[in-house]
């Protein structure tokens, strides 16, 4: 299980870093849209890094159901 603050840090850092790069490009090129593109790209890459770092949650093993004697998959336990 991962630390939620680390996941928050990935997304926040992506927005800040790529938003700043977009702002610099806006100043250099004289445009007004690169900061928005940088923020969106940073958020997307931050979410990508979060999934890359933490992956999917672990699957829980099937446990027998105490009332019917079957597991979650429907097979009878013997």
N, C-alpha and C positions, 0 to 999 in steps of 0.2 A: 504494500500500500504506500502511496506517495504522500508527500507533504503538500497540503493544499496551498500553502503560502508559496511554495516553489512553483506550482502551476500558475498562480496569480502573477508571480514575478516574471515568468516567461512571456505571458501576454502583455503585461505592463511594459516590460523592457522592449518588446517588439514594437509596440505602439510608439513609445518615446524615441527609440533609435531611428526607426524608419520614418516617423513623422518629422524628426529633426532633419534627416537627409532630404525628405521632400521639401521642407521649408528652405533648406540651403539651395536646392535646385530651383525653387520658385524665385529666390533672390537673384540667382545667377542668370536664369533664363528670362526673368521678367514675367513669369506666369503666375496664376493663382490656384491651380488645381493639383499641383504635385504634392502638396502637403496632405490633401485628402487621400490621394492614391497611396502615399507613404503610410498614413495611419491605417488604412484598410489592409494594405499588404503586411504591415507589421502585426496587426491583429491576426490575420490569417496564418502568418508564419509562426506566431506565438502559440496559436492553437495547435498547429501542426507539430511544433516542438513538444508541446505538452503531451499529445497522443504518442509521439515517438518515444518520449521518456517514460511515461507511465503505462502505455499500452492499454489493453482491455482489462477490465476487472477479472480477477481469477474466478474460474467456474467452481461452483460448489458441487461436491460429489453427491450423487443420488443417495438419499437415506431412506431406509424402509419406513413406510407409513405404519404407525403403530396400530391404527384402527382396522386397516384392511389387509395388512400383510403384503402389500405391493409397494414397489418403489415408485419414485416420481415418473419413471418411464413407463409404468404400467405393467411391468413384469412381476410375476409372483416370486417372492423370495422363499427359497426352500432351505 
